[in-house]
Amino acid sequence: MQSKRLIPLAAMEQIIKKAGAERVSESAKKALKEVLEDYGSKIAADAVRFALHTGRKTVKAEDINLAVRK
């Protein structure tokens, strides 16, 4: 099942190459994309809960940082 493209595959290639890879397969780009989108969605959901808990509708950087440290 093809997921909606939230993060472009080109960005995944850049990340992997920046880490030292000379070449990057299409499957590696797709795998990293899936992992990062899943992880990002979990962080975002936690950040929304932190914002709502403090009575805000706006998610701030501090909420993201708290969610990452959770």
TORKOL-59645 format. One record per residue (C-alpha): x negated, y, z; residue in one letter. Coordinates in steps of 0.02 Angstrom, whole numbers, padded with zeros to 5 digits, always signed. Layout:
<pts>
XYZA...
</pts>
This chain:
<pts>
+00000+00000+00000M-00072+00168-00053Q-00068+00296+00087S-00037+00480+00059K-00204+00565+00029R-00235+00675+00179L-00424+00672+00167I-00501+00669-00008P-00612+00522-00054L-00744+00645-00114A-00763+00706+00065A-00788+00527+00124M-00928+00505-00003E-01011+00665+00056Q-01004+00608+00238I-01080+00438+00197I-01215+00514+00087K-01256+00643+00221K-01284+00495+00337A-01417+00432+00218G-01333+00322+00087A-01398+00334-00090E-01241+00261-00168R-01065+00235-00100V-00937+00109-00160S-00755+00154-00186E-00706+00026-00052S-00823+00108+00075A-00746+00278+00042K-00571+00206+00063K-00618+00113+00223A-00694+00268+00304L-00543+00371+00251K-00423+00249+00333E-00523+00243+00495V-00541+00432+00507L-00357+00464+00468E-00302+00337+00599D-00421+00410+00730Y-00371+00588+00684G-00186+00547+00698S-00211+00475+00873K-00310+00628+00928I-00179+00745+00854A-00037+00654+00943A-00127+00665+01110D-00166+00849+01079A+00018+00885+01046V+00063+00800+01211R-00066+00908+01303F+00004+01066+01224A+00184+01019+01266L+00134+00973+01444H+00069+01150+01470T+00228+01225+01396G+00156+01273+01228R+00215+01233+01052K+00047+01281+00979T-00094+01154+00980V-00259+01237+01023K-00440+01182+01007A-00442+01146+01193E-00303+01018+01168D-00402+00932+01032I-00558+00931+01142N-00460+00856+01287L-00385+00724+01173A-00557+00673+01110V-00623+00656+01288R-00470+00555+01343K
</pts>
